[in-house]
């Protein structure tokens, strides 16, 4: 855990953000009822919240449960979201921030768990945005291993997955690692906006 670095994952997701067109903001993503614009707003908010979680900041960003109805995309999203993502990675690299307990989304948790949740969100939503807007996306190998372990440990019980993942999606036994991770996270690896309806995620 001490060697896990979010820098490369946040960089790759930031590149996807910069590649989103204004005309794509209302397009669907693999996450039900969350078009591209709302996904960007969600990414903006979580980057802020988990940056503050790394620094053990008590306040609205860490103590308030996420409210999808309150999401609003900032007018400068193409510039500000990459900055928030960069700051997120930097915060988790600051000395001592991975130790002890913190809070995110109103939920107390060990800091090392919050780090994994942040990485999971950044990596999966990077793919959500990329596949929704027709962009290439590759996951950092170290991050992929960590996200696979995190997703595999989330039980099938819907009560344990609500607000985090939809039901697991079966993938072929021959599927590659990334496809397995997407299935564990409740996503169809073959999802495309023009051939499939959105899934929860």
N, C-alpha and C positions, 0 to 999 in steps of 0.2 A: 504493500500500500504506500510505503514511503517513497517509492520510485515512480508511482503513477503520476503522470503529468497531463493536465488538460490542454496544454498550449496548442499542440498540433490539432486536436479535435476541434477546439474553438476556432482555430484558423481556417480549417476546412469548412466548417459550418458558416463562418463569416463570409467566405468566398461565395457560397450558395446564396446567402442573403443578398449580396451585391449583384448577383445575376438575376434576381427576380424582377420582372417587368411590372410597371404600374398596371398594365392591362390584365395581369394575371392575379391580382389581389382577390378577386371573387371566385377564382377557380377552386375546385375541390381538392382536398388532400386525403391521404389514407385515414385521417382521423375524422370520425363522424361529426357533422355540424361544426367543423372548424376549417373554413376555407383558408386560402393562403394568407390573406390579410390578418385574420385572427391568429393563425399559427405564428406569424411574425410577432404580433403583439404578445402572445404567450411566451415566446422565446425571449423577448425583451424583458418581460417581467421576471421570468425564472432566472435569467442571468443576473439581474439586480438582486433578487432574493437570496440566491445561493452565494453570491459574493458576500453579502452581509452575514449569511450563515457561517461562512468561513471565518469571518472576523468576530463572531459571537456578538453581533449587534442585536439588541432587543428593540423591536419596533414593528411598525406595520408590515414591512417587507418580509419579516420572519415569523411574526406572531399571528398573521391573518391567513386563514385557509384561502386557496385560490378561488376566484369567482369568475367563471367564464363570461358571465353576463356583463362584467365590468371591464372587459378587455377593450382597449382602444389603441389603435395604431398611431404612434407618434408621426408627425409630419416629416421628421428627419430620419425615419427608420433606417434608410440605407446607410447612413453614416453612423447613427447612434448605436444600433444593435451590434455591429462589429466591435465598437469600443467597449460596450458592456461585456461582450464575450471575452475580449482580451483582459479586461479587469477581473472577470470571474476566474480565469486561469491564474492570473497573477496573485490573487488573494489566497488561493489554495496552495501556492508555492511559498507563502510567507511563513517564516519560522514559527512553529508551535500551533499553527491553525488546524492541523490534522489530529490534534490530541484533545481529549476531553469531550464534553457534550455541547450540543448546539440545538438550534431549532430552525425548522423550515416548514412553511405552509401551516404554521400553528402546531406542528408535531415535534416534540422533543426527540432527539436521536443522537447517537454517537457521531462525532464529527467525521469519522472515517466512513460511516454509512451515508452521511449527507454528501460527501465527496463522490461516492459511487452514484447516488441518485442524480447529482448534477451532471456527471459524465454521461449517464444513460440518457438523460433528457437532451443534452446537446447532440449526441450521436444520432439518436433516433429521429429527432426533429430535423436534423440536417438532411437525413434521407427523406423524410416526409416532404420537405420543401423541394428537394432536388427532383424527386420522382414526379411531384405535382407540376413542376415548371420545366421539365425536360432537360435537366442538367445532369452531368456526370457527378458521381459521388463515390469516393473510396474511404474506407475507415482505417484509421491508424491501427496497425496490428496489435500493439499493446492495449489500446483502448478496446479493441474488439474482444480480446480475451476477457477483460474485466467486465464488459457489458454482458457477454455471454454468461459468465458465472452469476452475475447479479440477476439477470432475467430467469435463469434456470432455477434460482432459489425462491422465486415468487410462487406460492402455491396455486393450484388450479382453482381453489375456492373463490368464487366471484367476489365475496366480501373482502378478500385479501387483495383483489386486483382492481376494484372500483376506484376510479380516479387516476389510475396509473396505467393499466393495460386492459384491453379487451380480452376475450377468451383466446386461448392459444390456437394457432392456426397450424394444422398438420402440414408438414413438408416431406418430400421424398427422402428415403434413407440415404440417398446419394447426394443430397443437397449440400452445398458448400456451407462454410461456417457462418457467413453473413446471412444467408437465407434461413439457417437454423435460428439465429438470433432474432430475426424478424418474426418468425413463427412463434417463438417463445414470448415475444412482446405483443402478440395479438395482431400481427400485420401479415398480409398476403404478399410474399415477395414478388408476385406477378402483377400486383396492382398497378394500373395505369389510369389516368383520369378519363381516357376515352373508351376504355373497355371494361371497367369495373366500377361498381358503386363504392363509396367510402366505407371504411371499417372504423370501429372504435379503436383508439390507441392512446 
